[in-house]
Amino acid sequence: MIEETTPQRSGLAARTEQANRVLQLLRPAMEADGGGVVLARIEGGRVDVRLKGMCLDCPSAPMTLKHGIERTLKMHLPWVTEVRRVDTPCENATVTHQIHT
């Protein structure tokens, strides 16, 4: 399990660091398939991520999000309650796709 906090970091900064460390565990497998994932934002227990590369149009992306990314984040970080995919087609517009189980 990823450490909950370090003495010098707490709150959103600590959660961002923790989530990025967990996502780093997933990146090699995703990159091997031509894809990737980046942390977009954290709001409470919700983690928003952007998929990259081949993951953008992959028909397996919802499964990757739910059973790969979300499951791994929840396993390592008990504060994570939900993971959502966000896509930003341009700087001023955000489209959010909620994946339901």
DSSP file (Angstrom, degrees, kcal/mol; ACC not computed):
  #  RESIDUE AA STRUCTURE BP1 BP2  ACC     N-H-->O    O-->H-N    N-H-->O    O-->H-N    TCO  KAPPA ALPHA  PHI   PSI    X-CA   Y-CA   Z-CA
    1    1 A M              0   0    0      0, 0.0     2,-0.2     0, 0.0    75,-0.1   0.000 360.0 360.0 360.0 140.8    0.0    0.0    0.0
    2    2 A I        -     0   0    0     74,-0.5    16,-0.1     1,-0.1    17,-0.0  -0.529 360.0 -93.2 -72.9 140.2    1.2    3.5   -0.8
    3    3 A E        -     0   0    0     -2,-0.2     3,-0.1     1,-0.1    -1,-0.1  -0.232  27.3-136.2 -55.5 140.3    1.8    5.6    2.3
    4    4 A E  S    S-     0   0    0      1,-0.2     2,-0.3    -3,-0.1    14,-0.1   0.946  76.4 -19.8 -66.5 -49.5   -1.2    7.7    3.4
    5    5 A T        -     0   0    0      5,-0.1    -1,-0.2    13,-0.0     5,-0.1  -0.982  55.3-134.2-151.9 160.8    0.9   10.8    4.1
    6    6 A T  B >   -A    9   0A   0      3,-0.9     3,-1.3    -2,-0.3     8,-0.1  -0.839  37.0-107.9-110.9 158.0    4.4   12.0    4.8
    7    7 A P  T 3  S+     0   0    0      0, 0.0    -1,-0.1     0, 0.0     3,-0.0   0.847 118.1  43.3 -56.2 -36.6    5.1   14.5    7.6
    8    8 A Q  T 3  S+     0   0    0      1,-0.1     2,-0.4     6,-0.0     6,-0.0   0.582 112.7  56.2 -88.2  -8.6    5.9   17.3    5.2
    9    9 A R  B <   +A    6   0A   0     -3,-1.3    -3,-0.9     4,-0.1     2,-0.3  -0.979  60.2 149.4-128.0 133.8    3.0   16.7    2.8
   10   10 A S    >>  +     0   0    0     -2,-0.4     4,-0.8    -5,-0.1     3,-0.8  -0.920  43.9  18.7-148.0 174.6   -0.7   16.5    3.5
   11   11 A G  H 3> S-     0   0    0     -2,-0.3     4,-2.2     1,-0.2     3,-0.2  -0.269 120.6 -11.0  65.1-144.2   -4.1   17.2    1.9
   12   12 A L  H 3> S+     0   0    0      1,-0.2     4,-2.7     2,-0.2    -1,-0.2   0.852 134.7  56.1 -61.7 -38.5   -4.4   17.6   -1.9
   13   13 A A  H <> S+     0   0    0     -3,-0.8     4,-2.1     1,-0.2    -1,-0.2   0.916 110.2  45.4 -61.7 -42.4   -0.6   17.7   -2.5
   14   14 A A  H  X S+     0   0    0     -4,-0.8     4,-2.6     2,-0.2    -2,-0.2   0.912 113.4  49.4 -67.6 -42.2   -0.1   14.4   -0.7
   15   15 A R  H  X S+     0   0    0     -4,-2.2     4,-2.8     2,-0.2     5,-0.2   0.889 110.3  51.0 -64.6 -38.9   -3.1   12.8   -2.5
   16   16 A T  H  X S+     0   0    0     -4,-2.7     4,-2.3     2,-0.2    -1,-0.2   0.928 111.8  47.1 -62.8 -45.2   -1.8   14.0   -5.8
   17   17 A E  H  X S+     0   0    0     -4,-2.1     4,-1.9    -5,-0.2    -2,-0.2   0.916 113.7  48.1 -61.9 -44.6    1.7   12.5   -5.1
   18   18 A Q  H  X S+     0   0    0     -4,-2.6     4,-2.0     2,-0.2    -2,-0.2   0.931 112.2  48.1 -63.1 -47.2    0.1    9.2   -3.9
   19   19 A A  H  X S+     0   0    0     -4,-2.8     4,-2.7     1,-0.2     5,-0.2   0.903 110.7  51.6 -63.1 -41.0   -2.1    8.9   -7.0
   20   20 A N  H  X S+     0   0    0     -4,-2.3     4,-1.9    -5,-0.2    -1,-0.2   0.875 107.6  52.8 -63.8 -36.6    0.7    9.6   -9.3
   21   21 A R  H  X S+     0   0    0     -4,-1.9     4,-0.8     2,-0.2    -1,-0.2   0.900 111.5  45.7 -65.3 -39.5    2.9    7.0   -7.7
   22   22 A V  H >X S+     0   0    0     -4,-2.0     3,-1.0     1,-0.2     4,-0.8   0.924 111.2  51.8 -69.2 -43.7    0.1    4.4   -8.2
   23   23 A L  H >X S+     0   0    0     -4,-2.7     4,-1.6     1,-0.3     3,-0.8   0.857 101.7  62.3 -60.7 -33.0   -0.5    5.5  -11.8
   24   24 A Q  H 3< S+     0   0    0     -4,-1.9    -1,-0.3     1,-0.3    -2,-0.2   0.820  96.9  58.5 -62.2 -29.8    3.2    5.0  -12.4
   25   25 A L  H << S+     0   0    0     -3,-1.0     4,-0.3    -4,-0.8    -1,-0.3   0.825 110.9  42.3 -66.1 -30.5    2.8    1.4  -11.5
   26   26 A L  H <X S+     0   0    0     -4,-0.8     4,-1.8    -3,-0.8     3,-0.4   0.726  94.6  80.9 -88.0 -24.8    0.3    1.0  -14.4
   27   27 A R  H  X S+     0   0    0     -4,-1.6     4,-3.3     1,-0.2     5,-0.3   0.855  83.3  58.3 -58.3 -42.8    2.1    3.1  -17.0
   28   28 A P  H  > S+     0   0    0      0, 0.0     4,-1.8     0, 0.0    -1,-0.2   0.919 109.9  44.1 -57.0 -43.7    4.6    0.5  -18.3
   29   29 A A  H  > S+     0   0    0     -3,-0.4     4,-0.8    -4,-0.3    -2,-0.2   0.906 116.7  46.6 -66.5 -40.8    1.8   -2.0  -19.3
   30   30 A M  H ><>S+     0   0    0     -4,-1.8     5,-2.8     1,-0.2     3,-0.8   0.912 112.4  49.5 -67.8 -41.9   -0.3    0.7  -20.9
   31   31 A E  H ><5S+     0   0    0     -4,-3.3     3,-1.6     1,-0.2    -1,-0.2   0.824 101.8  62.8 -67.3 -30.9    2.6    2.2  -22.7
   32   32 A A  H 3<5S+     0   0    0     -4,-1.8    -1,-0.2    -5,-0.3    -2,-0.2   0.789 106.4  46.1 -62.9 -26.5    3.6   -1.2  -24.0
   33   33 A D  T <<5S-     0   0    0     -3,-0.8    -1,-0.3    -4,-0.8    -2,-0.2   0.272 127.7-100.0 -97.6   9.3    0.2   -1.2  -25.8
   34   34 A G  T < 5S+     0   0    0     -3,-1.6    20,-2.7     1,-0.3    -3,-0.2   0.603  90.7  98.4  86.1  12.4    0.7    2.3  -27.1
   35   35 A G  E   < -B   53   0B   0     -5,-2.8     2,-0.3    18,-0.3    -1,-0.3  -0.336  44.9-177.8-115.7-162.6   -1.5    4.0  -24.5
   36   36 A G  E     -B   52   0B   0     16,-0.9    16,-2.4    -2,-0.1     2,-0.3  -0.969  16.8-131.5 177.6 173.3   -1.1    5.9  -21.3
   37   37 A V  E     -B   51   0B   0     -2,-0.3     2,-0.3    14,-0.3    14,-0.2  -0.996  14.2-172.6-145.8 140.7   -2.8    7.6  -18.4
   38   38 A V  E     -B   50   0B   0     12,-2.2    12,-2.7    -2,-0.3     2,-0.4  -0.983  32.2-109.8-132.8 147.7   -2.3   10.9  -16.7
   39   39 A L  E     +B   49   0B   0     -2,-0.3    10,-0.2    10,-0.2     3,-0.1  -0.615  31.9 178.8 -73.8 126.4   -3.8   12.4  -13.5
   40   40 A A  E     -     0   0B   0      8,-3.0     2,-0.3    -2,-0.4     9,-0.2   0.866  57.9 -36.6 -95.4 -48.8   -6.2   15.2  -14.4
   41   41 A R  E     -B   48   0B   0      7,-1.6     7,-3.0     2,-0.0     2,-0.4  -0.982  42.9-133.8-168.8 163.2   -7.5   16.2  -11.0
   42   42 A I  E     +B   47   0B   0     -2,-0.3     2,-0.4     5,-0.2     5,-0.2  -0.998  18.6 177.8-127.4 131.4   -8.5   15.0   -7.5
   43   43 A E  E >   -B   46   0B   0      3,-2.6     3,-2.2    -2,-0.4     2,-0.3  -0.903  65.9 -52.9-135.3 106.0  -11.7   16.2   -5.9
   44   44 A G  T 3  S-     0   0    0     -2,-0.4    35,-0.0     1,-0.3     0, 0.0  -0.521 122.9 -20.2  63.2-123.4  -12.4   14.6   -2.5
   45   45 A G  T 3  S+     0   0    0     -2,-0.3    36,-2.6    35,-0.1    37,-1.4   0.391 116.9 102.9 -94.6   2.3  -12.2   10.9   -3.1
   46   46 A R  E <   -Bc  43  82B   0     -3,-2.2    -3,-2.6    35,-0.2     2,-0.5  -0.732  53.3-163.5 -91.4 132.2  -12.8   11.2   -6.8
   47   47 A V  E     -Bc  42  83B   0     35,-2.7    37,-2.4    -2,-0.4     2,-0.5  -0.967   3.2-159.7-114.7 123.0   -9.8   10.8   -9.1
   48   48 A D  E     -Bc  41  84B   0     -7,-3.0    -8,-3.0    -2,-0.5    -7,-1.6  -0.878  14.3-176.9-102.5 132.7  -10.1   12.1  -12.7
   49   49 A V  E     -Bc  39  85B   0     35,-2.8    37,-2.8    -2,-0.5     2,-0.5  -0.900  20.6-139.2-127.0 156.1   -7.7   10.7  -15.3
   50   50 A R  E     -B   38   0B   0    -12,-2.7   -12,-2.2    -2,-0.3     2,-0.3  -0.964  17.4-142.9-111.6 130.3   -7.0   11.3  -19.0
   51   51 A L  E     -B   37   0B   0     -2,-0.5     2,-0.3    35,-0.3   -14,-0.3  -0.669  21.8-160.3 -87.3 150.0   -6.2    8.3  -21.2
   52   52 A K  E >   -B   36   0B   0    -16,-2.4     3,-1.7    -2,-0.3   -16,-0.9  -0.820  41.5  -5.6-128.0 164.8   -3.6    8.9  -23.9
   53   53 A G  E >  S-B   35   0B   0     -2,-0.3     3,-1.7     1,-0.3     4,-0.4  -0.200 127.2  -0.7  60.2-135.5   -2.5    7.3  -27.2
   54   54 A M  G >> S+     0   0    0    -20,-2.7     4,-0.5     1,-0.3     3,-0.5   0.700 124.3  71.1 -63.7 -20.2   -4.1    4.1  -28.3
   55   55 A C  G <4 S+     0   0    0     -3,-1.7     3,-0.3     1,-0.2    -1,-0.3   0.749  82.4  73.7 -68.5 -22.1   -6.3    4.1  -25.1
   56   56 A L  G <4 S+     0   0    0     -3,-1.7    -1,-0.2     1,-0.2    -2,-0.2   0.905 113.5  19.1 -59.6 -43.7   -8.3    7.0  -26.4
   57   57 A D  T <4 S+     0   0    0     -3,-0.5    -1,-0.2    -4,-0.4    -2,-0.2   0.284  92.7 127.2-111.1   8.7  -10.2    5.0  -29.0
   58   58 A C    ><  -     0   0    0     -4,-0.5     3,-1.7    -3,-0.3    -3,-0.0  -0.483  56.9-142.3 -72.4 132.0   -9.7    1.5  -27.6
   59   59 A P  T 3  S+     0   0    0      0, 0.0     4,-0.2     0, 0.0    -1,-0.1   0.706 102.6  57.5 -65.7 -16.8  -12.9   -0.5  -27.1
   60   60 A S  T 3> S+     0   0    0      1,-0.2     4,-2.6     2,-0.1     3,-0.4   0.429  75.5 101.8 -90.2   0.8  -11.3   -1.9  -23.9
   61   61 A A  H <> S+     0   0    0     -3,-1.7     4,-2.7     1,-0.2     5,-0.2   0.876  77.9  52.9 -56.2 -42.2  -10.8    1.5  -22.4
   62   62 A P  H  > S+     0   0    0      0, 0.0     4,-2.4     0, 0.0     5,-0.3   0.897 112.0  46.3 -62.0 -36.4  -13.8    1.3  -20.0
   63   63 A M  H  >>S+     0   0    0     -3,-0.4     4,-2.7    -4,-0.2     5,-0.7   0.908 112.0  50.7 -69.3 -41.4  -12.5   -2.0  -18.7
   64   64 A T  I  X>S+     0   0    0     -4,-2.6     5,-2.8     3,-0.2     4,-1.1   0.914 113.0  47.4 -59.7 -43.1   -9.0   -0.6  -18.3
   65   65 A L  I  <>S+     0   0    0     -4,-2.7     5,-3.1    -5,-0.2     6,-0.2   0.945 122.4  31.7 -64.2 -49.6  -10.5    2.3  -16.4
   66   66 A K  I  <>S+     0   0    0     -4,-2.4     5,-0.9    -5,-0.2    -2,-0.2   0.940 130.6  29.3 -78.4 -49.2  -12.7    0.3  -14.1
   67   67 A H  I  <5S+     0   0    0     -4,-2.7    -3,-0.2    -5,-0.3    -2,-0.1   0.589 132.6  28.6 -95.0 -11.0  -10.8   -3.0  -13.6
   68   68 A G  I  X<S+     0   0    0     -4,-1.1     4,-1.9    -5,-0.7    -3,-0.2   0.773 128.6  26.2-107.5 -67.6   -7.3   -1.7  -14.0
   69   69 A I  I  ><S+     0   0    0     -5,-2.8     4,-2.6     2,-0.2     5,-0.2   0.961 126.9  41.0 -68.4 -54.3   -6.9    1.9  -13.0
   70   70 A E  I  ><S+     0   0    0     -5,-3.1     4,-2.7    -6,-0.2     5,-0.2   0.929 116.1  49.3 -63.8 -45.0   -9.7    2.3  -10.5
   71   71 A R  H  ><S+     0   0    0     -5,-0.9     4,-2.1    -6,-0.2    -1,-0.2   0.917 113.6  46.7 -60.7 -43.0   -9.2   -1.1   -8.8
   72   72 A T  H  X S+     0   0    0     -4,-1.9     4,-1.9     2,-0.2     5,-0.2   0.917 112.5  48.9 -67.3 -43.2   -5.4   -0.5   -8.5
   73   73 A L  H  X S+     0   0    0     -4,-2.6     4,-2.8     1,-0.2     7,-0.3   0.936 113.8  46.6 -61.2 -45.3   -6.0    3.0   -7.1
   74   74 A K  H  < S+     0   0    0     -4,-2.7    -1,-0.2     1,-0.2    -2,-0.2   0.857 109.6  54.7 -65.8 -34.2   -8.5    1.8   -4.6
   75   75 A M  H  < S+     0   0    0     -4,-2.1    -1,-0.2    -5,-0.2    -2,-0.2   0.888 120.0  31.0 -65.5 -39.2   -6.3   -1.1   -3.5
   76   76 A H  H  < S+     0   0    0     -4,-1.9   -74,-0.5     1,-0.2    -2,-0.2   0.750 124.5  43.3 -90.9 -26.7   -3.4    1.2   -2.7
   77   77 A L    ><  -     0   0    0     -4,-2.8     3,-2.1    -5,-0.2    -1,-0.2  -0.876  60.6-167.7-128.3  98.6   -5.3    4.3   -1.6
   78   78 A P  T 3  S+     0   0    0      0, 0.0    -1,-0.1     0, 0.0    -4,-0.1   0.704  85.2  66.3 -60.5 -20.1   -8.3    3.8    0.7
   79   79 A W  T 3  S+     0   0    0    -35,-0.0     2,-0.4     2,-0.0    -5,-0.1   0.650  76.6 101.5 -77.1 -13.5   -9.4    7.4    0.3
   80   80 A V    <   +     0   0    0     -3,-2.1   -34,-0.2    -7,-0.3     3,-0.1  -0.591  37.8 164.8 -75.5 125.4  -10.2    6.8   -3.5
   81   81 A T        +     0   0    0    -36,-2.6     2,-0.3    -2,-0.4   -35,-0.2   0.631  63.2   9.5-110.4 -23.4  -14.0    6.3   -3.9
   82   82 A E  E     -c   46   0B   0    -37,-1.4   -35,-2.7     2,-0.0     2,-0.4  -0.991  54.0-154.2-158.5 146.4  -14.3    6.8   -7.7
   83   83 A V  E     -c   47   0B   0     -2,-0.3     2,-0.3   -37,-0.2    16,-0.3  -0.998  19.0-174.5-126.3 130.4  -12.2    7.1  -10.8
   84   84 A R  E     -c   48   0B   0    -37,-2.4   -35,-2.8    -2,-0.4     2,-0.5  -0.914  22.2-127.9-123.6 151.0  -13.5    8.9  -13.9
   85   85 A R  E     -cD  49  97B   0     12,-1.2    12,-2.2    -2,-0.3     2,-0.4  -0.829  26.2-172.7 -93.9 132.1  -12.2    9.5  -17.4
   86   86 A V  E     - D   0  96B   0    -37,-2.8     2,-0.4    -2,-0.5   -35,-0.3  -0.972   6.2-164.3-123.1 143.0  -12.1   13.0  -18.6
   87   87 A D  E     - D   0  95B   0      8,-2.3     8,-2.2    -2,-0.4   -37,-0.0  -0.986   4.3-160.7-124.4 136.4  -11.2   14.1  -22.1
   88   88 A T  E     +     0   0B   0     -2,-0.4     6,-0.2     6,-0.2     3,-0.1  -0.872   9.9 179.7-119.7  97.4  -10.3   17.7  -23.0
   89   89 A P  E    S+     0   0B   0      0, 0.0     2,-0.3     0, 0.0    -1,-0.1   0.810  77.0   1.5 -67.9 -28.7  -10.7   18.4  -26.7
   90   90 A C  E >  S- D   0  93B   0      3,-0.8     3,-1.2     1,-0.0     0, 0.0  -0.945  85.0 -96.4-149.5 170.2   -9.5   22.0  -26.2
   91   91 A E  T 3  S+     0   0    0     -2,-0.3    -1,-0.0     1,-0.2     0, 0.0   0.805 118.7  43.9 -61.0 -32.3   -8.3   24.1  -23.3
   92   92 A N  T 3  S+     0   0    0      1,-0.0     2,-0.4    -4,-0.0    -1,-0.2   0.452 106.2  64.3 -97.6  -0.1  -11.7   25.7  -22.6
   93   93 A A  E <   -D   90   0B   0     -3,-1.2    -3,-0.8     2,-0.0     2,-0.4  -0.979  55.4-172.0-128.8 136.5  -14.0   22.7  -22.8
   94   94 A T  E     -     0   0B   0     -2,-0.4     2,-0.5    -6,-0.2    -6,-0.2  -0.992   3.6-167.0-126.7 127.7  -14.1   19.6  -20.7
   95   95 A V  E     -D   87   0B   0     -8,-2.2    -8,-2.3    -2,-0.4     2,-0.5  -0.960  11.3-157.9-111.4 128.3  -16.2   16.5  -21.4
   96   96 A T  E     -D   86   0B   0     -2,-0.5     2,-0.6   -10,-0.2   -10,-0.2  -0.908   5.3-162.0-111.6 131.9  -16.6   14.0  -18.6
   97   97 A H  E     -D   85   0B   0    -12,-2.2   -12,-1.2    -2,-0.5     2,-0.5  -0.953   8.8-154.9-111.6 115.7  -17.5   10.4  -19.2
   98   98 A Q        -     0   0    0     -2,-0.6     2,-0.6   -14,-0.1   -14,-0.1  -0.796   7.2-149.2 -90.1 128.5  -18.7    8.6  -16.1
   99   99 A I        -     0   0    0     -2,-0.5     2,-0.3   -16,-0.3   -16,-0.1  -0.879  15.0-161.0 -98.0 120.7  -18.2    4.8  -16.2
  100  100 A H              0   0    0     -2,-0.6   -34,-0.1     1,-0.1    -2,-0.0  -0.751 360.0 360.0-102.1 148.2  -20.9    2.9  -14.3
  101  101 A T              0   0    0     -2,-0.3    -1,-0.1   -35,-0.0    -2,-0.0   0.405 360.0 360.0-100.1 360.0  -20.7   -0.6  -13.1
